[in-house]
Amino acid sequence: MRPVFFIILVLLSASFTSSSLFAEEAALPVEPQIVIRHEENKTFYEHSINGVITEIKVVPEIGPVYYLVPADGEGWIREDRSQTLIPKWVLFEW
């Protein structure tokens, strides 16, 4: 009886360990988060991944849409197009 009890104990401890690892992975955001703010006749879409802002889309009431991306040092660089890469795969085609 003791070997069976030991095997059950090992299997249970392994299952609790693996479930805690899956819980930690599930807590991480898979998709970027977007926060929308309205200020001074402009709408800002702040794109962030794991709490770090990667890009800000600025939509003014008058004028074209532009993007702000972080510079290497401090500050932001204005871009005409988004720098965010969005994967697009073709799964089926006929």
Secondary structure, 3 states (H helix, E strand, C coil): CHHHHHHHHHHHHHHHHHHHHHHHHHHCCCCCEEEEEEECCEEEEEEEECCEEEEEEEEECCCCCEEEEECCCCCEEEECCCCCCCCCCCCCCC
